[in-house]
Amino acid sequence: MTSFREFAEACKTIEATPGSLDMTEQVAELLARVTPEELPVVTHFVMGEIFPAWSSEEIGVGAGILYNALAKSAGLAVSDIKGLVRETGDIGKTAVKALEKVSSGQVTFSSFMDESDELSVLEVFERFKAISKANGKGSQASRIKNLQYLFNSSSPEEVGYIARLAVEELRIGVGEGIVKDAISRAFDVPSQEVERSFMLTNDLGLVAITAKKGGRDAVLSLGLELNRPIRMMLAQVTPDLDTALADIGTAAVEWKFDGARVQIHKEGDNVTLFSRRLENITDSLPDIVEAVKENVKADSAILDGEAVAIDENGRPRAFQDILKRFRRKYDVQSTAREIPLILNIFDIMYLNNEELIDLPLTQRREKLADCVINDARIKVDTQYVTDDPDEILKIYNDALKAGHEGVMIKNPDSPYSPGKRGKNWLKKKPVMETLDLVVIGAEWGYGRRTSFLGSYALACHDPETGRFLPVGRVATGFSDEQLAELTELFSDLIVIESGTEVEIRPEIIFEVAFEEIQKSVNYESGYALRFPRLVNVRSDKSLEDVESIDRLEEMYLMQRERNGK
């Protein structure tokens, strides 16, 4: 059994370790020494996760619940906890300080307990699971009670990391890249095979335990599984059609629909739908479920497509109308009649117990066309294979005339690469270039907007460390109505509040337009956006969709090249 104290000590060492190679070695040692039962839990914990990305389980602890639990554990007022947050700027340090201030008559830190009384890693995980399952009347009290138990059963070394894990912000600099390399090192499995198995399972905990128990052969046996969603393949922006053709040559060209991505899993008559964020949205889209049941002629399949909301003239409606369908939990049928959807399917990754992701796109499309019957609700979108720039320009203009975003330009020989963004799939839109960035902070407004969060701090992603690196703030593009909606949306994601500044748990993605990317010493990323403005709140996207720091660097260099600098 591994105590949580041992895990906390390992985190402290990792946090103080400079350099990703040494950090990888520390993580590898941690993974190698825990028990098989603990390994999946520890693998996720060390990245600041409780559950795998594909899981529907969420811990759901916001600042309010966490502050209340700390206040009750320490015998302090919630206002005292908020004061400590402002003082420390870190929820982990706040937890330690709060419990140090307890009166001498109250039992909190368990430093006097013997080893048999120590919290184990698995006990902490079970408490987090209990928190995630709490719902309905009394659920908030239940979450607070479970957190209280953890805080009052912890040593000073543990309590800070428990508080950080509760909001899934461990902050020790360990991301997927380091954990993948650590699994490879700990269990002697080639890194490229760890990478592939993660692509197919979307679960590093599963990859780690498989590597520990069965080594390389077992890892190689991991594959796609129905009803366990995988990350969707992503496209890279191309500056123009000529550049795209130069990159790809003969291209497979499709319309880029103004819709929301859907991953479809069909197993017999059971159909499950997942959003781009890998959330189960089946109950919200009964019309799509019925269309798949009737029109996809396969015993089992995993499909990739785009759901488009249409108006009475058959043209795409506003993107926000699509999100209304995806979020709807009540009166679903009436909303489906009010906002009908068309599902455009453009790829297939699995068919009748056969994985297809390694096949070229052209072969996947043939299999897709053979198993889908097109009708008014569902269709395989039209694809043109050509190297003629005039023909591609015509397809592009036709897509715009139909009310869609532009075109996708794909390598006909490309495999399906889950979660990867590269030059095998390119997208061209006529609008000002945009970036998908995660909100990590905000500032309360002033004047008539005092009650609104009105300026939002944005960040890109460093996939090596898992950290989000600031790139600036966006404060334009908001109506008062939208600010009210956003303030409510972010209210449960506030981790720390200090004066008018708040720190927000990274979860919500903003699509942001900008004039240019500039070098900057003011932000940790080294870059800043000039004149950013909000285009859309992309609640259909997940943290995996956040632009990487490498992508910003690439866009900056392309921008300089275009400007002749």
DOKEMI-232368 format. One line per 5 residues: number of its first residue (from 1); for each residue x, y, z of C-alpha. Coordinates in steps of 0.05 Angstrom, whole numbers, padded with zeros to 5 digits. Example, Ala and Ser with C-alpha at 12.3 -4.5 7.8 and 13.67 -1.06 7.14 Angstrom:
<recs>
1> 00246,-00090,00156 | 00273,-00021,00143;
</recs>
This chain:
<recs>
1> 00000,00000,00000 | 00025,00069,-00018 | 00007,00124,00031 | -00015,00191,00004 | 00042,00220,00045;
6> 00091,00182,00000 | 00056,00209,-00062 | 00058,00280,-00034 | 00133,00274,-00019 | 00144,00250,-00091;
11> 00104,00309,-00117 | 00146,00357,-00075 | 00210,00327,-00104 | 00183,00329,-00176 | 00160,00401,-00167;
16> 00231,00421,-00145 | 00265,00384,-00202 | 00291,00427,-00259 | 00290,00399,-00329 | 00241,00352,-00362;
21> 00290,00293,-00366 | 00303,00292,-00291 | 00229,00302,-00279 | 00213,00243,-00324 | 00261,00200,-00284;
26> 00227,00220,-00219 | 00158,00203,-00247 | 00183,00137,-00274 | 00209,00118,-00205 | 00142,00135,-00174;
31> 00103,00094,-00225 | 00150,00035,-00218 | 00143,00029,-00142 | 00067,00033,-00132 | 00023,-00029,-00132;
36> -00015,-00051,-00194 | -00081,-00029,-00162 | -00053,00040,-00147 | -00017,00051,-00213 | -00076,00077,-00256;
41> -00096,00124,-00199 | -00025,00151,-00189 | -00015,00159,-00264 | -00075,00206,-00267 | -00061,00240,-00200;
46> 00010,00260,-00220 | -00020,00298,-00280 | -00071,00332,-00235 | -00129,00288,-00259 | -00177,00245,-00219;
51> -00209,00207,-00277 | -00188,00191,-00349 | -00206,00244,-00401 | -00258,00198,-00434 | -00295,00184,-00368;
56> -00361,00217,-00354 | -00342,00222,-00280 | -00325,00293,-00256 | -00305,00314,-00186 | -00344,00380,-00192;
61> -00309,00418,-00135 | -00311,00493,-00144 | -00281,00548,-00101 | -00344,00553,-00058 | -00344,00480,-00037;
66> -00269,00479,-00026 | -00269,00543,00016 | -00326,00516,00058 | -00292,00450,00070 | -00227,00484,00090;
71> -00264,00532,00136 | -00301,00476,00171 | -00237,00434,00176 | -00198,00492,00206 | -00253,00522,00249;
76> -00246,00588,00210 | -00295,00632,00173 | -00299,00627,00097 | -00276,00700,00095 | -00212,00678,00132;
81> -00200,00626,00078 | -00210,00678,00024 | -00160,00723,00060 | -00109,00667,00060 | -00120,00655,-00014;
86> -00106,00729,-00028 | -00043,00724,00016 | -00014,00660,-00014 | -00041,00661,-00085 | -00044,00585,-00083;
91> -00099,00538,-00059 | -00049,00486,-00035 | -00010,00536,00008 | -00077,00564,00033 | -00098,00495,00057;
96> -00033,00485,00095 | -00037,00554,00128 | -00110,00546,00145 | -00100,00481,00182 | -00038,00508,00217;
101> -00082,00563,00247 | -00128,00513,00282 | -00137,00521,00356 | -00097,00473,00398 | -00159,00436,00421;
106> -00181,00416,00351 | -00156,00353,00317 | -00132,00364,00246 | -00062,00346,00221 | -00050,00272,00234;
111> 00024,00277,00248 | 00014,00239,00313 | -00018,00179,00280 | 00020,00115,00267 | 00031,00089,00196;
116> -00031,00044,00198 | -00074,00107,00205 | -00044,00143,00146 | -00087,00160,00086 | -00072,00115,00027;
121> -00072,00137,-00046 | -00132,00092,-00058 | -00170,00120,00001 | -00161,00190,-00026 | -00185,00166,-00094;
126> -00247,00132,-00064 | -00264,00197,-00028 | -00258,00235,-00093 | -00303,00184,-00126 | -00355,00193,-00072;
131> -00352,00268,-00084 | -00363,00258,-00158 | -00423,00214,-00146 | -00458,00262,-00099 | -00518,00294,-00132;
136> -00586,00321,-00116 | -00609,00347,-00049 | -00552,00347,00002 | -00498,00336,-00050 | -00460,00399,-00031;
141> -00459,00379,00042 | -00435,00309,00022 | -00378,00338,-00019 | -00357,00384,00038 | -00360,00326,00088;
146> -00314,00282,00045 | -00264,00339,00035 | -00266,00353,00110 | -00248,00280,00124 | -00189,00284,00077;
151> -00164,00350,00105 | -00170,00328,00178 | -00137,00262,00164 | -00077,00292,00129 | -00007,00315,00148;
156> 00019,00383,00127 | 00057,00350,00070 | -00007,00320,00043 | -00061,00372,00053 | -00036,00421,00000;
161> -00034,00368,-00054 | -00104,00343,-00034 | -00131,00414,-00042 | -00098,00421,-00109 | -00123,00354,-00133;
166> -00194,00372,-00111 | -00194,00426,-00165 | -00150,00384,-00212 | -00093,00435,-00211 | -00032,00398,-00183;
171> 00018,00448,-00211 | 00081,00406,-00209 | 00096,00413,-00283 | 00078,00342,-00305 | 00038,00334,-00369;
176> 00022,00278,-00417 | 00089,00282,-00451 | 00128,00269,-00388 | 00081,00214,-00364 | 00085,00178,-00431;
181> 00161,00179,-00428 | 00159,00157,-00355 | 00116,00097,-00371 | 00164,00078,-00427 | 00223,00083,-00379;
186> 00191,00050,-00319 | 00165,-00012,-00356 | 00215,-00017,-00414 | 00165,-00005,-00470 | 00186,00037,-00531;
191> 00160,00107,-00527 | 00127,00105,-00596 | 00086,00045,-00574 | 00065,00080,-00510 | 00044,00139,-00553;
196> 00003,00095,-00600 | -00032,00058,-00545 | -00051,00125,-00513 | -00079,00149,-00580 | -00123,00087,-00583;
201> -00146,00085,-00510 | -00143,00158,-00488 | -00123,00133,-00419 | -00051,00135,-00394 | -00072,00099,-00330;
206> -00094,00039,-00372 | -00030,00042,-00413 | 00013,00043,-00350 | -00020,-00017,-00316 | -00019,-00055,-00382;
211> 00055,-00041,-00390 | 00070,-00061,-00318 | 00031,-00127,-00323 | 00046,-00149,-00394 | 00102,-00107,-00421;
216> 00110,-00089,-00494 | 00066,-00145,-00522 | 00007,-00126,-00478 | 00014,-00052,-00495 | 00014,-00070,-00569;
221> -00051,-00108,-00559 | -00088,-00046,-00534 | -00137,-00019,-00585 | -00201,00019,-00598 | -00260,00001,-00554;
226> -00332,00017,-00567 | -00362,00069,-00520 | -00293,00092,-00499 | -00284,00156,-00540 | -00217,00174,-00570;
231> -00191,00243,-00585 | -00210,00269,-00652 | -00160,00283,-00707 | -00148,00357,-00715 | -00132,00404,-00773;
236> -00080,00458,-00780 | -00095,00526,-00810 | -00067,00539,-00879 | -00054,00612,-00900 | -00081,00600,-00971;
241> -00103,00546,-01020 | -00038,00548,-01059 | 00003,00534,-00997 | -00043,00476,-00979 | -00033,00445,-01048;
246> 00042,00454,-01044 | 00041,00418,-00977 | -00003,00360,-00998 | -00002,00355,-01074 | -00064,00317,-01098;
251> -00115,00332,-01044 | -00180,00305,-01017 | -00224,00368,-01010 | -00287,00373,-00968 | -00331,00429,-00944;
256> -00314,00454,-00874 | -00383,00455,-00842 | -00405,00508,-00793 | -00424,00458,-00740 | -00401,00418,-00680;
261> -00359,00355,-00681 | -00392,00289,-00661 | -00360,00221,-00650 | -00410,00164,-00661 | -00404,00095,-00630;
266> -00452,00042,-00656 | -00457,-00028,-00625 | -00516,-00066,-00652 | -00577,-00022,-00638 | -00541,00017,-00584;
271> -00515,00085,-00606 | -00473,00131,-00563 | -00454,00202,-00583 | -00394,00241,-00557 | -00378,00314,-00565;
276> -00310,00342,-00583 | -00299,00347,-00507 | -00313,00272,-00504 | -00377,00285,-00464 | -00434,00236,-00473;
281> -00488,00276,-00509 | -00531,00218,-00531 | -00593,00239,-00492 | -00591,00309,-00521 | -00592,00286,-00594;
286> -00646,00233,-00602 | -00657,00251,-00676 | -00584,00237,-00692 | -00586,00172,-00653 | -00647,00149,-00693;
291> -00615,00169,-00759 | -00552,00129,-00742 | -00593,00068,-00722 | -00632,00069,-00787 | -00577,00090,-00836;
296> -00511,00061,-00812 | -00510,-00010,-00837 | -00457,-00040,-00791 | -00458,-00085,-00730 | -00405,-00040,-00698;
301> -00374,00025,-00719 | -00338,00088,-00694 | -00351,00148,-00739 | -00329,00220,-00741 | -00375,00276,-00765;
306> -00402,00346,-00758 | -00473,00363,-00735 | -00501,00425,-00768 | -00563,00463,-00744 | -00605,00485,-00804;
311> -00659,00537,-00814 | -00723,00531,-00855 | -00684,00545,-00919 | -00634,00490,-00905 | -00577,00539,-00889;
316> -00534,00533,-00827 | -00558,00569,-00765 | -00515,00606,-00714 | -00464,00563,-00678 | -00498,00580,-00611;
321> -00561,00544,-00635 | -00521,00480,-00642 | -00495,00487,-00571 | -00567,00494,-00547 | -00580,00424,-00575;
326> -00516,00395,-00544 | -00531,00424,-00475 | -00605,00409,-00473 | -00627,00361,-00417 | -00702,00376,-00414;
331> -00755,00384,-00468 | -00706,00351,-00515 | -00757,00330,-00567 | -00788,00400,-00574 | -00718,00431,-00580;
336> -00701,00379,-00634 | -00762,00402,-00674 | -00744,00475,-00663 | -00671,00466,-00682 | -00664,00407,-00731;
341> -00595,00378,-00744 | -00561,00346,-00803 | -00503,00298,-00789 | -00447,00302,-00841 | -00402,00241,-00832;
346> -00331,00247,-00861 | -00290,00191,-00830 | -00293,00121,-00799 | -00243,00093,-00750 | -00274,00025,-00733;
351> -00320,-00022,-00771 | -00347,-00090,-00751 | -00292,-00104,-00700 | -00236,-00080,-00747 | -00193,-00019,-00732;
356> -00186,00026,-00792 | -00143,00084,-00767 | -00080,00060,-00803 | -00114,00054,-00870 | -00106,00112,-00920;
361> -00162,00163,-00920 | -00185,00141,-00989 | -00196,00069,-00965 | -00231,00092,-00901 | -00277,00135,-00944;
366> -00295,00075,-00988 | -00315,00035,-00927 | -00353,00094,-00899 | -00393,00103,-00964 | -00410,00028,-00964;
371> -00441,00029,-00895 | -00480,00094,-00893 | -00546,00107,-00929 | -00554,00181,-00943 | -00619,00216,-00929;
376> -00643,00284,-00905 | -00617,00273,-00834 | -00550,00240,-00845 | -00501,00235,-00902 | -00429,00222,-00921;
381> -00404,00290,-00943 | -00379,00298,-01014 | -00305,00293,-01024 | -00266,00316,-01085 | -00197,00288,-01100;
386> -00159,00337,-01144 | -00094,00375,-01155 | -00128,00430,-01195 | -00124,00497,-01158 | -00183,00525,-01198;
391> -00227,00467,-01178 | -00208,00475,-01105 | -00223,00549,-01108 | -00292,00534,-01137 | -00306,00483,-01081;
396> -00284,00535,-01030 | -00330,00588,-01058 | -00388,00540,-01063 | -00380,00523,-00989 | -00381,00597,-00971;
401> -00442,00609,-01013 | -00478,00553,-00977 | -00463,00588,-00911 | -00407,00543,-00887 | -00337,00561,-00862;
406> -00292,00541,-00920 | -00257,00477,-00939 | -00217,00420,-00909 | -00157,00398,-00951 | -00133,00329,-00933;
411> -00077,00282,-00952 | -00112,00223,-00987 | -00059,00175,-00961 | -00062,00198,-00888 | -00081,00153,-00830;
416> -00129,00176,-00776 | -00086,00204,-00720 | -00127,00214,-00656 | -00112,00280,-00621 | -00059,00300,-00672;
421> -00056,00366,-00708 | -00012,00369,-00770 | -00007,00379,-00844 | -00046,00317,-00863 | -00110,00356,-00850;
426> -00111,00430,-00867 | -00168,00480,-00862 | -00180,00545,-00899 | -00229,00598,-00875 | -00237,00669,-00901;
431> -00244,00701,-00833 | -00190,00734,-00791 | -00144,00681,-00763 | -00168,00653,-00696 | -00138,00614,-00639;
436> -00170,00567,-00589 | -00144,00588,-00521 | -00164,00569,-00450 | -00187,00619,-00399 | -00143,00617,-00336;
441> -00164,00681,-00301 | -00209,00742,-00303 | -00220,00810,-00273 | -00283,00840,-00243 | -00308,00899,-00283;
446> -00320,00970,-00260 | -00377,01021,-00265 | -00441,00988,-00290 | -00402,00923,-00301 | -00378,00916,-00229;
451> -00418,00851,-00221 | -00389,00820,-00284 | -00324,00785,-00300 | -00303,00830,-00357 | -00231,00816,-00377;
456> -00206,00745,-00388 | -00135,00719,-00384 | -00119,00670,-00440 | -00067,00615,-00445 | -00038,00566,-00495;
461> -00015,00496,-00477 | 00054,00466,-00465 | 00042,00391,-00480 | 00108,00371,-00449 | 00094,00396,-00379;
466> 00018,00401,-00383 | 00021,00474,-00362 | -00020,00531,-00392 | 00022,00591,-00411 | -00009,00661,-00411;
471> -00012,00698,-00478 | -00053,00759,-00458 | -00124,00783,-00443 | -00187,00792,-00483 | -00235,00847,-00461;
476> -00272,00863,-00526 | -00327,00828,-00565 | -00374,00820,-00505 | -00445,00846,-00497 | -00474,00858,-00426;
481> -00518,00797,-00436 | -00458,00754,-00455 | -00418,00780,-00396 | -00474,00759,-00349 | -00476,00689,-00380;
486> -00400,00683,-00377 | -00398,00706,-00304 | -00447,00652,-00286 | -00410,00601,-00328 | -00343,00615,-00293;
491> -00372,00623,-00223 | -00360,00549,-00205 | -00291,00549,-00236 | -00260,00604,-00193 | -00202,00576,-00154;
496> -00172,00639,-00123 | -00199,00709,-00115 | -00154,00767,-00097 | -00183,00837,-00101 | -00212,00846,-00170;
501> -00170,00789,-00199 | -00193,00716,-00200 | -00157,00653,-00220 | -00201,00605,-00260 | -00193,00530,-00267;
506> -00174,00517,-00341 | -00235,00487,-00374 | -00270,00538,-00419 | -00243,00551,-00489 | -00248,00618,-00524;
511> -00241,00624,-00599 | -00204,00690,-00606 | -00189,00732,-00667 | -00128,00777,-00668 | -00089,00824,-00712;
516> -00020,00793,-00701 | 00023,00753,-00654 | 00079,00793,-00620 | 00140,00773,-00580 | 00130,00793,-00507;
521> 00169,00789,-00442 | 00106,00803,-00403 | 00076,00734,-00412 | 00106,00667,-00394 | 00092,00640,-00464;
526> 00138,00693,-00494 | 00082,00717,-00539 | 00023,00765,-00537 | -00037,00775,-00582 | -00048,00844,-00612;
531> -00120,00868,-00610 | -00152,00802,-00590 | -00228,00797,-00591 | -00277,00741,-00573 | -00307,00704,-00632;
536> -00340,00645,-00597 | -00343,00608,-00531 | -00325,00539,-00555 | -00359,00496,-00502 | -00356,00439,-00553;
541> -00280,00438,-00548 | -00235,00407,-00494 | -00167,00423,-00465 | -00136,00379,-00519 | -00159,00430,-00570;
546> -00121,00488,-00538 | -00067,00515,-00584 | 00003,00492,-00566 | 00061,00538,-00553 | 00094,00505,-00614;
551> 00035,00526,-00657 | 00041,00598,-00634 | 00115,00597,-00650 | 00100,00568,-00720 | 00046,00621,-00733;
556> 00092,00676,-00710 | 00147,00654,-00758 | 00096,00647,-00816 | 00071,00717,-00800 | 00142,00746,-00803;
561> 00153,00710,-00869 | 00089,00738,-00899 | 00108,00808,-00875 | 00178,00801,-00903 | 00213,00808,-00836;
</recs>
